[in-house]
């Protein structure tokens, strides 16, 4: 009996330690970012840093507004492509997919999740960029293929495994009597799914979308290879842009002094964006539970 209690207390201690390590890791990251980035924001000026449209480190001009807009455009485009496909695929796998087809489809989706970012980038560079370039020239819109549209398509593909995996699990977690009750009341198969089961799984669907947003807004290597990396305000879907993450990676290797601090401050802005998204979703879910 005493041995069992000892094991129980020991495992509680292990779990508590693991939780503390996780919290400590987040706290250290926050300290590093804000300690290295906030002084740069104060030196440059918050309005000049966040609202400035020119990024020229050689001239001490550090405006990241074009990168903020570029990140938002690319992330929104990725969600526009990825979310509908991801949710509909999840519904198919959970409610329609034959058993013979389920295992190969599940394996293919898991394989998508395991493909390195640089491989996605090569795919975008070899396949998507020439295709978008050809379409742009055919329509007379110009562009060299490295554009917001290309990056959005590529990121939309990359976030599919995350959205599909979480959403499918959420749909399968809905009690079966929800679906059966809807059928008993005269709903069709499709109506029971989209009007009863899917709304009941809304919190899981939202969680999958939020994880997809985090993947899209934080992606670097693939975006660098297809987005054009031009630190200017985007003036069309077929024009190149630079995202916040790409800005950090491209210049951190040789940055010094205020330039380096400005790049760390860019990481602070990115961190705050993701934090605001997570907090907003948490508040939304809490309000839905209290409603």
Secondary structure, DSSP 8 states (H G I E B T S, - for coil): -HHHHHHHHHHHHHHHHHHHHHHHHHHHHHHHHHHHHHHHHHHH-HHHHHH---EEGGGTEE--HHHHHHHHHHHHHHHHHHHHHHHHHHHIIIII--HHHHHHHHHHHHHHHHS-HHHHHHHIIIIIHHHHHHHHHHTT----S-SHHHHHHHHHHHTHHHHHHHHHHHHHHS-HHHHHHHHHTT--HHHHIIIIIHHHTHHHHHHHHHHHHHHHHH--HHHHHHSB---S---STTS-B--HHHHHHHHHTT--HHHHHHHHHHHHHHHHHHHHHHHHHHHHHHHHHH-
